[in-house]
Amino acid sequence: MNVNKKNQIDPLGIYVHIPFCLKKCAYCDFSSFSCQSEDNIRDYFEALHKEIRNFARENQNSDLPMVDTVYFGGGTPSSVDAGQIEATLALLKEVFVIQDTAEITIEINPGTLTADKARRYKKAGINRASVGLQAWQDFLLKILGRIHNQADFIRTMEILKNNGFENFSVDVMVGLPGQKLVDVMETLEALMAFSPTHLSSYSLILEPDTPMANWVEAGQLDLPDEDEEREMHWAVDGFLKQQGFEHYEISSYCRPGCESRHNVKYWELEPYLGFGLGAHGFFQGRRYGNTNELRQYCERLNAGKSPAVFEPVMAPDEMMSEWMFLGLRKLSGIRDADFITRFGESFFVRYGEVINSLIADGLLAWDGSVLKLTDRGQDFGNRVFMAFV
């Protein structure tokens, strides 16, 4: 079977991981570290820049696509000196061709942004911010182990507005210990005063061995039950749609035209590069992931070695599977015509029995050209996605 090579000509996305935080949150299991010394931060960025230059050197004879999205994630990118972000973005512009209209995002946690940082981000070319609020109520922020309070978030939004940021996302969470529906609605209503262009609404996931998971297991914290959490989800959905937001991915809402262009690459199996500790990428049909060990990451790059583990080129069956379950995260669904263009056959040929079963269970809907999640399918998304694995 000939698999269409579309993913080799799409514009590239670039993800850059900044693993430093002022404090690690109680629910976090990302590759991040709190209270690192300036020497450690400097050493990390030196290694990061080596990784970027090494990729450019190894691919200097390749016809690399243009870059149309850059995403600085973490950790807390806004917790380090702005000069490190400026230098990293300047290096990316040096070794890649980045479109003038590229979406360039930085994650920001309230309590770490200053007016000087915001001004320098903007001047460097960053044009989108993703702000980690999580909850409006200070008592919930304290439970989560966040470093900020409500007042810090308000100051952060003022700084962004005063420095010309108009495209920004805010993260909120539902299903938190002690959280009630009234808290969720108060959070959303308060956010509307700041005119965000995008909101991400996540359910709390208890990752093993995090402090919060241990507290819940020990009976020190109580979570909302499943019905309460679904009520919160649908309340968020209804409220944001009333406010003119589009629900375009299970956890993502935006003003028309303000989707996260970078995140869409993940869901549409488009190529992206990952640089930095624990970063992942998908390039030329292969997935790879960098080591999560900070010392190993720096030592390998200083020794002229790659910090990445590469998987074999994805087999056609594997690529079709990922295209299905990632694409179904989008509320607009997936088109059979696109599957045929990419893989040379209908997804009903490959997955007809699975699809028909999920339709019969009320989890998927088919209108003759588009397959997408139903409302019930959103509630049981993992069941749908795992059916294609």
Summary of the structure (lengths in Angstrom):
residues: 389
radius of gyration: 21.2
end to end distance: 19.6
largest distance: 58.9
contacts: 1233
relative contact order: 0.12
helix: 44%
strand: 21%
